[in-house]
Amino acid sequence: MPNLPAQSSLSIVIMAFNEEDNLPVQVERTIAFLERHCAEWQVIIVNDGSADKTGDIADGYAESDPEHVCVVHFPQNRGMGAAIRYGYAAATCEWVTQLPADCQVDPEVFVRF
C-alpha cells in the first residue's frame, strides 16, 4: 500500500448526527490512518445537534488529544452542508477532506488519492 508523502498535512472533518455507537469506531480508524500516513494531522468532529451522547464522546477525544482533535458543536441539527463548511473552516492543515461518522467510508480510501 502506498504512503502519502512524509510532509503531508491533512485535516479530516467527521460529520456526526446521533452517532454515539459509530463515532468511536470512525475516530479510532481515522486517527490510526493519520498516524501511519501523515506528518501533521488534525481530526475535526462536527456534532450536528445530536440528541444522544455523540457530543460527549467527541469532547472526550478532544480532551485526550487537544493537539490533534477539535470539536464543533451545533445546538440543533443544521445539516451536512453546514457541518462540512464549519469543519473545513476549523481546519488548520494544508489539505482537508471529510468522512461521515457512520463508518460507511473507511479512511484508508484516501491512500488512493
MOPAC internal coordinates of N, CA, C and O (Angstrom, degrees):
PM7 1SCF
backbone

  N    0.0000 0     0.00 0     0.00 0    0    0    0
  C    1.4380 1     0.00 0     0.00 0    1    0    0
  C    1.5338 1   108.91 1     0.00 0    2    1    0
  O    1.2310 1   119.59 1   -51.23 1    3    2    1
  N    1.3194 1   118.38 1   128.77 1    3    2    1
  C    1.4567 1   120.77 1  -179.03 1    5    3    2
  C    1.5231 1   111.51 1   -69.38 1    6    5    3
  O    1.2310 1   121.38 1   -28.23 1    7    6    5
  N    1.3121 1   114.96 1   151.77 1    7    6    5
  C    1.4586 1   121.04 1   175.75 1    9    7    6
  C    1.5100 1   110.03 1  -100.30 1   10    9    7
  O    1.2310 1   121.01 1   -26.30 1   11   10    9
  N    1.3018 1   115.67 1   153.70 1   11   10    9
  C    1.4533 1   120.83 1   171.92 1   13   11   10
  C    1.5194 1   107.64 1   -71.86 1   14   13   11
  O    1.2310 1   119.52 1   -22.98 1   15   14   13
  N    1.3236 1   118.52 1   157.02 1   15   14   13
  C    1.4599 1   119.46 1   177.20 1   17   15   14
  C    1.5261 1   111.28 1   -54.50 1   18   17   15
  O    1.2310 1   120.56 1   -38.34 1   19   18   17
  N    1.3173 1   116.54 1   141.66 1   19   18   17
  C    1.4649 1   121.65 1  -175.28 1   21   19   18
  C    1.5267 1   112.94 1   -57.08 1   22   21   19
  O    1.2310 1   120.11 1   151.81 1   23   22   21
  N    1.3100 1   117.39 1   -28.19 1   23   22   21
  C    1.4502 1   120.33 1  -178.62 1   25   23   22
  C    1.5301 1   112.88 1   -87.38 1   26   25   23
  O    1.2310 1   120.12 1  -172.11 1   27   26   25
  N    1.3234 1   117.38 1     7.89 1   27   26   25
  C    1.4537 1   121.17 1  -176.71 1   29   27   26
  C    1.5227 1   111.77 1   -58.04 1   30   29   27
  O    1.2310 1   121.54 1   -43.25 1   31   30   29
  N    1.3153 1   114.66 1   136.75 1   31   30   29
  C    1.4480 1   123.33 1   177.23 1   33   31   30
  C    1.5264 1   106.55 1  -126.59 1   34   33   31
  O    1.2310 1   120.57 1   -69.70 1   35   34   33
  N    1.3548 1   116.51 1   110.30 1   35   34   33
  C    1.4539 1   120.32 1  -170.82 1   37   35   34
  C    1.5226 1   112.09 1  -132.45 1   38   37   35
  O    1.2310 1   121.05 1   -52.37 1   39   38   37
  N    1.3310 1   115.59 1   127.63 1   39   38   37
  C    1.4660 1   122.53 1   169.87 1   41   39   38
  C    1.5194 1   107.69 1  -102.20 1   42   41   39
  O    1.2310 1   120.46 1   -45.56 1   43   42   41
  N    1.3279 1   116.72 1   134.44 1   43   42   41
  C    1.4570 1   121.42 1   175.01 1   45   43   42
  C    1.5231 1   108.37 1  -119.45 1   46   45   43
  O    1.2310 1   121.34 1   -57.47 1   47   46   45
  N    1.3241 1   115.03 1   122.53 1   47   46   45
  C    1.4586 1   122.74 1   177.84 1   49   47   46
  C    1.5296 1   107.55 1   -91.03 1   50   49   47
  O    1.2310 1   120.48 1   -52.80 1   51   50   49
  N    1.3288 1   116.70 1   127.20 1   51   50   49
  C    1.4567 1   121.92 1   175.68 1   53   51   50
  C    1.5279 1   107.59 1  -111.55 1   54   53   51
  O    1.2310 1   121.05 1   -64.26 1   55   54   53
  N    1.3313 1   115.60 1   115.74 1   55   54   53
  C    1.4578 1   120.94 1  -179.87 1   57   55   54
  C    1.5205 1   108.77 1   -90.73 1   58   57   55
  O    1.2310 1   120.63 1   -51.14 1   59   58   57
  N    1.3506 1   116.41 1   128.86 1   59   58   57
  C    1.4577 1   119.88 1  -174.34 1   61   59   58
  C    1.5300 1   111.62 1  -135.44 1   62   61   59
  O    1.2310 1   121.10 1   -51.89 1   63   62   61
  N    1.3133 1   115.51 1   128.11 1   63   62   61
  C    1.4626 1   122.65 1   172.91 1   65   63   62
  C    1.5282 1   107.77 1  -134.36 1   66   65   63
  O    1.2310 1   120.92 1   -70.83 1   67   66   65
  N    1.3193 1   115.84 1   109.17 1   67   66   65
  C    1.4689 1   122.31 1  -179.15 1   69   67   66
  C    1.5281 1   111.46 1    53.68 1   70   69   67
  O    1.2310 1   121.02 1  -124.13 1   71   70   69
  N    1.3193 1   115.66 1    55.87 1   71   70   69
  C    1.4685 1   122.03 1  -177.33 1   73   71   70
  C    1.5300 1   112.14 1  -121.17 1   74   73   71
  O    1.2310 1   120.27 1  -140.51 1   75   74   73
  N    1.3345 1   117.08 1    39.49 1   75   74   73
  C    1.4622 1   119.30 1  -176.73 1   77   75   74
  C    1.5292 1   113.24 1   -59.51 1   78   77   75
  O    1.2310 1   119.60 1   149.61 1   79   78   77
  N    1.3160 1   118.36 1   -30.39 1   79   78   77
  C    1.4631 1   120.15 1   179.47 1   81   79   78
  C    1.5279 1   112.38 1   -80.89 1   82   81   79
  O    1.2310 1   120.30 1   143.14 1   83   82   81
  N    1.3222 1   117.04 1   -36.86 1   83   82   81
  C    1.4581 1   121.38 1  -175.47 1   85   83   82
  C    1.5235 1   114.03 1   -89.44 1   86   85   83
  O    1.2310 1   120.09 1   150.04 1   87   86   85
  N    1.3231 1   117.44 1   -29.96 1   87   86   85
  C    1.4726 1   119.90 1  -174.31 1   89   87   86
  C    1.5268 1   113.20 1   -55.49 1   90   89   87
  O    1.2310 1   118.77 1   132.75 1   91   90   89
  N    1.3368 1   119.94 1   -47.25 1   91   90   89
  C    1.4727 1   118.09 1   179.50 1   93   91   90
  C    1.5238 1   113.14 1   -58.90 1   94   93   91
  O    1.2310 1   120.36 1   141.43 1   95   94   93
  N    1.3144 1   116.91 1   -38.57 1   95   94   93
  C    1.4678 1   120.46 1   179.50 1   97   95   94
  C    1.5287 1   109.78 1   -63.84 1   98   97   95
  O    1.2310 1   120.42 1   131.88 1   99   98   97
  N    1.3316 1   116.81 1   -48.12 1   99   98   97
  C    1.4659 1   119.88 1  -177.68 1  101   99   98
  C    1.5264 1   111.57 1   -67.36 1  102  101   99
  O    1.2310 1   119.82 1   139.56 1  103  102  101
  N    1.3189 1   117.95 1   -40.44 1  103  102  101
  C    1.4682 1   120.06 1   179.14 1  105  103  102
  C    1.5273 1   110.44 1   -64.62 1  106  105  103
  O    1.2310 1   119.86 1   135.41 1  107  106  105
  N    1.3227 1   117.88 1   -44.59 1  107  106  105
  C    1.4733 1   120.51 1   179.58 1  109  107  106
  C    1.5292 1   110.92 1   -62.55 1  110  109  107
  O    1.2310 1   119.99 1   136.38 1  111  110  109
  N    1.3222 1   117.62 1   -43.62 1  111  110  109
  C    1.4720 1   120.84 1   176.92 1  113  111  110
  C    1.5283 1   110.87 1   -60.80 1  114  113  111
  O    1.2310 1   120.99 1   137.66 1  115  114  113
  N    1.3177 1   115.72 1   -42.34 1  115  114  113
  C    1.4655 1   120.58 1  -176.91 1  117  115  114
  C    1.5122 1   111.21 1   -67.82 1  118  117  115
  O    1.2310 1   120.27 1   135.19 1  119  118  117
  N    1.3173 1   117.10 1   -44.81 1  119  118  117
  C    1.4674 1   120.28 1   178.66 1  121  119  118
  C    1.5281 1   110.20 1   -62.82 1  122  121  119
  O    1.2310 1   119.89 1   136.43 1  123  122  121
  N    1.3167 1   117.81 1   -43.57 1  123  122  121
  C    1.4733 1   120.63 1   178.82 1  125  123  122
  C    1.5194 1   110.64 1   -60.65 1  126  125  123
  O    1.2310 1   120.25 1   136.78 1  127  126  125
  N    1.3262 1   117.13 1   -43.22 1  127  126  125
  C    1.4630 1   121.16 1   177.46 1  129  127  126
  C    1.5273 1   110.75 1   -60.22 1  130  129  127
  O    1.2310 1   120.40 1   130.59 1  131  130  129
  N    1.3238 1   116.85 1   -49.41 1  131  130  129
  C    1.4609 1   120.67 1  -177.27 1  133  131  130
  C    1.5301 1   111.89 1   -64.44 1  134  133  131
  O    1.2310 1   119.97 1   140.21 1  135  134  133
  N    1.3191 1   117.67 1   -39.79 1  135  134  133
  C    1.4682 1   120.41 1   178.08 1  137  135  134
  C    1.5241 1   111.73 1   -63.01 1  138  137  135
  O    1.2310 1   120.22 1   146.01 1  139  138  137
  N    1.3225 1   117.18 1   -33.99 1  139  138  137
  C    1.4677 1   121.07 1   179.77 1  141  139  138
  C    1.5262 1   112.52 1   -76.92 1  142  141  139
  O    1.2310 1   119.84 1   147.03 1  143  142  141
  N    1.3190 1   117.92 1   -32.97 1  143  142  141
  C    1.4574 1   120.44 1  -166.79 1  145  143  142
  C    1.5270 1   116.59 1  -115.15 1  146  145  143
  O    1.2310 1   119.47 1   167.82 1  147  146  145
  N    1.3116 1   118.61 1   -12.18 1  147  146  145
  C    1.4696 1   119.26 1  -172.87 1  149  147  146
  C    1.5176 1   112.31 1  -128.47 1  150  149  147
  O    1.2310 1   121.47 1   -40.97 1  151  150  149
  N    1.3188 1   114.79 1   139.03 1  151  150  149
  C    1.4541 1   120.49 1   176.82 1  153  151  150
  C    1.5304 1   110.63 1   -73.20 1  154  153  151
  O    1.2310 1   120.59 1   141.85 1  155  154  153
  N    1.2950 1   116.49 1   -38.15 1  155  154  153
  C    1.4563 1   122.75 1  -179.72 1  157  155  154
  C    1.5221 1   107.06 1  -130.72 1  158  157  155
  O    1.2310 1   120.32 1   -45.83 1  159  158  157
  N    1.3369 1   116.99 1   134.17 1  159  158  157
  C    1.4589 1   119.01 1  -176.58 1  161  159  158
  C    1.5160 1   112.27 1  -153.49 1  162  161  159
  O    1.2310 1   122.54 1   -15.53 1  163  162  161
  N    1.3369 1   112.73 1   164.47 1  163  162  161
  C    1.4550 1   121.13 1  -179.08 1  165  163  162
  C    1.5325 1   108.60 1  -153.67 1  166  165  163
  O    1.2310 1   120.85 1   -38.44 1  167  166  165
  N    1.3223 1   115.97 1   141.56 1  167  166  165
  C    1.4595 1   122.24 1   171.35 1  169  167  166
  C    1.5243 1   107.04 1  -115.63 1  170  169  167
  O    1.2310 1   121.01 1   -51.38 1  171  170  169
  N    1.3163 1   115.66 1   128.62 1  171  170  169
  C    1.4597 1   121.84 1   177.54 1  173  171  170
  C    1.5233 1   106.70 1  -116.58 1  174  173  171
  O    1.2310 1   120.81 1   -63.97 1  175  174  173
  N    1.3174 1   116.06 1   116.03 1  175  174  173
  C    1.4615 1   120.64 1   178.67 1  177  175  174
  C    1.5238 1   107.16 1   -99.54 1  178  177  175
  O    1.2310 1   120.99 1   -55.76 1  179  178  177
  N    1.3267 1   115.71 1   124.24 1  179  178  177
  C    1.4627 1   120.31 1   176.32 1  181  179  178
  C    1.5204 1   107.67 1  -105.04 1  182  181  179
  O    1.2310 1   121.02 1   -70.37 1  183  182  181
  N    1.3263 1   115.66 1   109.63 1  183  182  181
  C    1.4578 1   122.10 1   176.44 1  185  183  182
  C    1.5221 1   107.11 1   -85.77 1  186  185  183
  O    1.2310 1   120.92 1   -75.44 1  187  186  185
  N    1.3116 1   115.84 1   104.56 1  187  186  185
  C    1.4576 1   122.02 1  -171.91 1  189  187  186
  C    1.5319 1   112.43 1   -89.25 1  190  189  187
  O    1.2310 1   121.25 1  -120.10 1  191  190  189
  N    1.3407 1   115.21 1    59.90 1  191  190  189
  C    1.4627 1   120.38 1   175.64 1  193  191  190
  C    1.5145 1   114.28 1    73.54 1  194  193  191
  O    1.2310 1   119.98 1  -148.26 1  195  194  193
  N    1.2957 1   117.65 1    31.74 1  195  194  193
  C    1.4666 1   121.54 1  -177.46 1  197  195  194
  C    1.5246 1   111.82 1   -62.81 1  198  197  195
  O    1.2310 1   120.95 1   -36.68 1  199  198  197
  N    1.3396 1   115.79 1   143.32 1  199  198  197
  C    1.4616 1   121.78 1   178.03 1  201  199  198
  C    1.5344 1   111.60 1   -98.07 1  202  201  199
  O    1.2310 1   120.17 1   174.53 1  203  202  201
  N    1.3172 1   117.28 1    -5.47 1  203  202  201
  C    1.4620 1   121.36 1   179.12 1  205  203  202
  C    1.5287 1   109.69 1  -100.20 1  206  205  203
  O    1.2310 1   119.59 1    27.52 1  207  206  205
  N    1.3100 1   118.38 1  -152.48 1  207  206  205
  C    1.4702 1   122.13 1  -176.77 1  209  207  206
  C    1.5377 1   113.74 1   -91.21 1  210  209  207
  O    1.2310 1   120.09 1  -166.62 1  211  210  209
  N    1.3158 1   117.43 1    13.38 1  211  210  209
  C    1.4649 1   121.22 1  -179.27 1  213  211  210
  C    1.5212 1   111.61 1   -53.88 1  214  213  211
  O    1.2310 1   120.07 1   133.34 1  215  214  213
  N    1.3110 1   117.47 1   -46.66 1  215  214  213
  C    1.4642 1   121.33 1  -178.68 1  217  215  214
  C    1.5197 1   112.68 1   -62.28 1  218  217  215
  O    1.2310 1   120.43 1   137.45 1  219  218  217
  N    1.3320 1   116.79 1   -42.55 1  219  218  217
  C    1.4646 1   120.92 1   178.85 1  221  219  218
  C    1.5233 1   111.13 1   -64.83 1  222  221  219
  O    1.2310 1   120.65 1   138.96 1  223  222  221
  N    1.3201 1   116.37 1   -41.04 1  223  222  221
  C    1.4683 1   120.38 1   178.46 1  225  223  222
  C    1.5218 1   110.08 1   -63.81 1  226  225  223
  O    1.2310 1   120.52 1   134.88 1  227  226  225
  N    1.3339 1   116.61 1   -45.12 1  227  226  225
  C    1.4706 1   120.71 1   178.27 1  229  227  226
  C    1.5228 1   110.55 1   -59.88 1  230  229  227
  O    1.2310 1   120.28 1   135.36 1  231  230  229
  N    1.3273 1   117.07 1   -44.64 1  231  230  229
  C    1.4687 1   120.70 1   179.37 1  233  231  230
  C    1.5224 1   111.24 1   -60.99 1  234  233  231
  O    1.2310 1   120.05 1   144.32 1  235  234  233
  N    1.3306 1   117.51 1   -35.68 1  235  234  233
  C    1.4624 1   120.62 1   178.12 1  237  235  234
  C    1.5206 1   112.22 1   -61.82 1  238  237  235
  O    1.2310 1   120.57 1   139.28 1  239  238  237
  N    1.3282 1   116.52 1   -40.72 1  239  238  237
  C    1.4683 1   119.19 1   176.73 1  241  239  238
  C    1.5213 1   111.32 1   -65.90 1  242  241  239
  O    1.2310 1   120.33 1   138.97 1  243  242  241
  N    1.3132 1   116.98 1   -41.03 1  243  242  241
  C    1.4685 1   120.25 1  -179.95 1  245  243  242
  C    1.5280 1   111.15 1   -66.40 1  246  245  243
  O    1.2310 1   120.32 1   141.95 1  247  246  245
  N    1.3178 1   117.00 1   -38.05 1  247  246  245
  C    1.4691 1   120.55 1   178.66 1  249  247  246
  C    1.5233 1   111.78 1   -68.36 1  250  249  247
  O    1.2310 1   120.32 1   144.25 1  251  250  249
  N    1.3311 1   117.00 1   -35.75 1  251  250  249
  C    1.4622 1   119.80 1  -177.61 1  253  251  250
  C    1.5253 1   112.76 1   -80.02 1  254  253  251
  O    1.2310 1   119.81 1   158.92 1  255  254  253
  N    1.3371 1   117.96 1   -21.08 1  255  254  253
  C    1.4695 1   120.86 1   179.38 1  257  255  254
  C    1.5391 1   110.33 1  -148.02 1  258  257  255
  O    1.2310 1   120.52 1  -111.87 1  259  258  257
  N    1.3384 1   116.61 1    68.13 1  259  258  257
  C    1.4662 1   119.50 1  -176.09 1  261  259  258
  C    1.5306 1   114.23 1   -65.15 1  262  261  259
  O    1.2310 1   120.20 1   161.95 1  263  262  261
  N    1.3239 1   117.23 1   -18.05 1  263  262  261
  C    1.4627 1   120.14 1   177.52 1  265  263  262
  C    1.5279 1   111.64 1   -70.49 1  266  265  263
  O    1.2310 1   120.69 1   150.11 1  267  266  265
  N    1.3247 1   116.29 1   -29.89 1  267  266  265
  C    1.4622 1   120.29 1  -173.53 1  269  267  266
  C    1.5266 1   115.67 1  -116.65 1  270  269  267
  O    1.2310 1   119.84 1   161.53 1  271  270  269
  N    1.3197 1   117.91 1   -18.47 1  271  270  269
  C    1.4609 1   120.49 1  -174.49 1  273  271  270
  C    1.5198 1   110.20 1  -124.42 1  274  273  271
  O    1.2310 1   121.14 1   -49.55 1  275  274  273
  N    1.3287 1   115.43 1   130.45 1  275  274  273
  C    1.4627 1   119.68 1   173.05 1  277  275  274
  C    1.5169 1   108.90 1  -132.33 1  278  277  275
  O    1.2310 1   120.92 1   -19.70 1  279  278  277
  N    1.3220 1   115.85 1   160.30 1  279  278  277
  C    1.4530 1   121.97 1  -176.07 1  281  279  278
  C    1.5192 1   109.53 1  -128.89 1  282  281  279
  O    1.2310 1   121.33 1   -42.14 1  283  282  281
  N    1.3165 1   115.06 1   137.86 1  283  282  281
  C    1.4589 1   123.22 1   171.29 1  285  283  282
  C    1.5242 1   105.76 1  -113.73 1  286  285  283
  O    1.2310 1   120.23 1   -52.80 1  287  286  285
  N    1.3313 1   117.16 1   127.20 1  287  286  285
  C    1.4650 1   121.48 1   179.52 1  289  287  286
  C    1.5192 1   110.14 1  -111.73 1  290  289  287
  O    1.2310 1   120.63 1   -48.35 1  291  290  289
  N    1.3183 1   116.41 1   131.65 1  291  290  289
  C    1.4573 1   122.32 1   168.90 1  293  291  290
  C    1.5291 1   106.80 1  -104.55 1  294  293  291
  O    1.2310 1   119.68 1   -46.75 1  295  294  293
  N    1.3294 1   118.22 1   133.25 1  295  294  293
  C    1.4698 1   119.76 1  -179.92 1  297  295  294
  C    1.5305 1   112.96 1   -68.04 1  298  297  295
  O    1.2310 1   120.28 1   156.88 1  299  298  297
  N    1.3139 1   117.07 1   -23.12 1  299  298  297
  C    1.4648 1   121.34 1   175.52 1  301  299  298
  C    1.5208 1   108.29 1  -141.11 1  302  301  299
  O    1.2310 1   120.84 1   -19.12 1  303  302  301
  N    1.3094 1   115.99 1   160.88 1  303  302  301
  C    1.4553 1   120.95 1  -177.45 1  305  303  302
  C    1.5244 1   110.16 1   -63.85 1  306  305  303
  O    1.2310 1   120.98 1   -53.80 1  307  306  305
  N    1.3368 1   115.73 1   126.20 1  307  306  305
  C    1.4635 1   121.57 1  -179.48 1  309  307  306
  C    1.5179 1   112.28 1  -113.37 1  310  309  307
  O    1.2310 1   120.27 1   174.96 1  311  310  309
  N    1.3131 1   117.09 1    -5.04 1  311  310  309
  C    1.4490 1   120.82 1   177.33 1  313  311  310
  C    1.5178 1   113.10 1    95.97 1  314  313  311
  O    1.2310 1   121.59 1   -17.31 1  315  314  313
  N    1.3297 1   114.56 1   162.69 1  315  314  313
  C    1.4567 1   120.72 1  -175.16 1  317  315  314
  C    1.5278 1   112.69 1   -62.87 1  318  317  315
  O    1.2310 1   119.77 1   141.85 1  319  318  317
  N    1.3266 1   118.05 1   -38.15 1  319  318  317
  C    1.4631 1   120.50 1  -179.55 1  321  319  318
  C    1.5166 1   112.07 1   -59.32 1  322  321  319
  O    1.2310 1   120.25 1   133.84 1  323  322  321
  N    1.3176 1   117.13 1   -46.16 1  323  322  321
  C    1.4647 1   121.10 1   178.98 1  325  323  322
  C    1.5267 1   110.56 1   -66.02 1  326  325  323
  O    1.2310 1   120.48 1   139.25 1  327  326  325
  N    1.3377 1   116.69 1   -40.75 1  327  326  325
  C    1.4633 1   119.99 1   179.24 1  329  327  326
  C    1.5242 1   110.56 1   -60.72 1  330  329  327
  O    1.2310 1   120.39 1   137.09 1  331  330  329
  N    1.3079 1   116.86 1   -42.91 1  331  330  329
  C    1.4646 1   120.63 1   179.55 1  333  331  330
  C    1.5365 1   110.36 1   -65.46 1  334  333  331
  O    1.2310 1   120.33 1   131.83 1  335  334  333
  N    1.3231 1   116.98 1   -48.17 1  335  334  333
  C    1.4762 1   120.25 1  -178.55 1  337  335  334
  C    1.5238 1   112.15 1   -59.12 1  338  337  335
  O    1.2310 1   120.24 1   132.25 1  339  338  337
  N    1.3387 1   117.14 1   -47.75 1  339  338  337
  C    1.4594 1   120.13 1  -178.60 1  341  339  338
  C    1.5209 1   111.46 1   -69.17 1  342  341  339
  O    1.2310 1   120.37 1   145.12 1  343  342  341
  N    1.3161 1   116.91 1   -34.88 1  343  342  341
  C    1.4588 1   119.94 1   176.29 1  345  343  342
  C    1.5141 1   111.64 1   -64.66 1  346  345  343
  O    1.2310 1   120.41 1   135.07 1  347  346  345
  N    1.3226 1   116.81 1   -44.93 1  347  346  345
  C    1.4649 1   120.20 1   178.47 1  349  347  346
  C    1.5267 1   110.49 1   -64.43 1  350  349  347
  O    1.2310 1   120.04 1   143.08 1  351  350  349
  N    1.3109 1   117.52 1   -36.92 1  351  350  349
  C    1.4698 1   120.88 1   179.08 1  353  351  350
  C    1.5232 1   111.25 1   -64.41 1  354  353  351
  O    1.2310 1   120.12 1   150.46 1  355  354  353
  N    1.3257 1   117.38 1   -29.54 1  355  354  353
  C    1.4657 1   121.24 1   179.81 1  357  355  354
  C    1.5231 1   112.93 1   -83.80 1  358  357  355
  O    1.2310 1   120.13 1   170.26 1  359  358  357
  N    1.3171 1   117.35 1    -9.74 1  359  358  357
  C    1.4673 1   121.56 1  -175.98 1  361  359  358
  C    1.5208 1   111.40 1   -68.69 1  362  361  359
  O    1.2310 1   121.12 1   -37.29 1  363  362  361
  N    1.3313 1   115.45 1   142.71 1  363  362  361
  C    1.4629 1   121.06 1  -179.61 1  365  363  362
  C    1.5279 1   113.28 1  -119.42 1  366  365  363
  O    1.2310 1   120.06 1   172.94 1  367  366  365
  N    1.3194 1   117.50 1    -7.06 1  367  366  365
  C    1.4610 1   120.39 1  -177.59 1  369  367  366
  C    1.5285 1   111.30 1   -89.80 1  370  369  367
  O    1.2310 1   121.43 1   -12.02 1  371  370  369
  N    1.3383 1   114.86 1   167.98 1  371  370  369
  C    1.4599 1   121.45 1  -178.04 1  373  371  370
  C    1.5293 1   112.03 1   -62.88 1  374  373  371
  O    1.2310 1   120.19 1   139.12 1  375  374  373
  N    1.3217 1   117.25 1   -40.88 1  375  374  373
  C    1.4621 1   122.69 1  -179.17 1  377  375  374
  C    1.5191 1   109.04 1  -114.07 1  378  377  375
  O    1.2310 1   120.93 1   -31.54 1  379  378  377
  N    1.3365 1   115.83 1   148.46 1  379  378  377
  C    1.4684 1   121.48 1  -179.72 1  381  379  378
  C    1.5185 1   108.85 1  -136.98 1  382  381  379
  O    1.2310 1   120.88 1   -40.79 1  383  382  381
  N    1.3173 1   115.93 1   139.21 1  383  382  381
  C    1.4602 1   121.51 1   172.63 1  385  383  382
  C    1.5147 1   108.26 1  -147.36 1  386  385  383
  O    1.2310 1   120.45 1     5.66 1  387  386  385
  N    1.3198 1   116.74 1  -174.34 1  387  386  385
  C    1.4572 1   119.69 1  -173.73 1  389  387  386
  C    1.5131 1   111.79 1  -142.23 1  390  389  387
  O    1.2310 1   121.60 1   -22.15 1  391  390  389
  N    1.3263 1   114.54 1   157.85 1  391  390  389
  C    1.4588 1   123.19 1   175.01 1  393  391  390
  C    1.5235 1   108.52 1  -141.77 1  394  393  391
  O    1.2310 1   120.13 1   -35.32 1  395  394  393
  N    1.3259 1   117.35 1   144.68 1  395  394  393
  C    1.4558 1   118.90 1   170.65 1  397  395  394
  C    1.5245 1   109.26 1   -78.23 1  398  397  395
  O    1.2310 1   120.61 1   -29.74 1  399  398  397
  N    1.3143 1   116.44 1   150.26 1  399  398  397
  C    1.4671 1   120.28 1  -179.56 1  401  399  398
  C    1.5191 1   112.86 1   -75.18 1  402  401  399
  O    1.2310 1   119.82 1   170.39 1  403  402  401
  N    1.3250 1   117.95 1    -9.61 1  403  402  401
  C    1.4645 1   120.81 1  -173.94 1  405  403  402
  C    1.5297 1   114.36 1   -80.79 1  406  405  403
  O    1.2310 1   119.72 1  -174.46 1  407  406  405
  N    1.3125 1   118.13 1     5.54 1  407  406  405
  C    1.4716 1   124.38 1   175.79 1  409  407  406
  C    1.5230 1   113.99 1    69.59 1  410  409  407
  O    1.2310 1   119.54 1  -165.15 1  411  410  409
  N    1.3161 1   118.47 1    14.85 1  411  410  409
  C    1.4628 1   119.91 1   177.97 1  413  411  410
  C    1.5259 1   112.06 1   -72.56 1  414  413  411
  O    1.2310 1   120.51 1   159.17 1  415  414  413
  N    1.3323 1   116.63 1   -20.83 1  415  414  413
  C    1.4611 1   121.23 1   178.49 1  417  415  414
  C    1.5256 1   107.71 1  -124.44 1  418  417  415
  O    1.2310 1   120.64 1   -55.99 1  419  418  417
  N    1.3152 1   116.38 1   124.01 1  419  418  417
  C    1.4633 1   121.62 1   177.97 1  421  419  418
  C    1.5253 1   108.85 1   -86.38 1  422  421  419
  O    1.2310 1   119.32 1   -41.22 1  423  422  421
  N    1.3159 1   118.91 1   138.78 1  423  422  421
  C    1.4637 1   120.71 1  -179.39 1  425  423  422
  C    1.5356 1   114.01 1   -60.34 1  426  425  423
  O    1.2310 1   119.63 1   158.91 1  427  426  425
  N    1.3069 1   118.31 1   -21.09 1  427  426  425
  C    1.4705 1   120.21 1   178.30 1  429  427  426
  C    1.5217 1   112.42 1   -59.20 1  430  429  427
  O    1.2310 1   120.19 1   159.82 1  431  430  429
  N    1.3216 1   117.25 1   -20.18 1  431  430  429
  C    1.4704 1   120.57 1   178.00 1  433  431  430
  C    1.5268 1   111.18 1   -58.79 1  434  433  431
  O    1.2310 1   119.65 1   152.75 1  435  434  433
  N    1.3221 1   118.27 1   -27.25 1  435  434  433
  C    1.4501 1   121.14 1  -176.73 1  437  435  434
  C    1.5159 1   113.79 1   -68.35 1  438  437  435
  O    1.2310 1   119.75 1   159.99 1  439  438  437
  N    1.3249 1   118.09 1   -20.01 1  439  438  437
  C    1.4624 1   121.11 1   177.23 1  441  439  438
  C    1.5320 1   110.27 1   -60.03 1  442  441  439
  O    1.2310 1   120.59 1   146.90 1  443  442  441
  N    1.3213 1   116.48 1   -33.10 1  443  442  441
  C    1.4602 1   120.65 1  -179.14 1  445  443  442
  C    1.5324 1   112.76 1   -66.99 1  446  445  443
  O    1.2310 1   120.15 1   158.98 1  447  446  445
  N    1.3072 1   117.32 1   -21.02 1  447  446  445
  C    1.4560 1   120.51 1  -178.00 1  449  447  446
  C    1.5065 1   111.11 1   -92.40 1  450  449  447
  O    1.2310 1   120.10 1   180.00 1  451  450  449

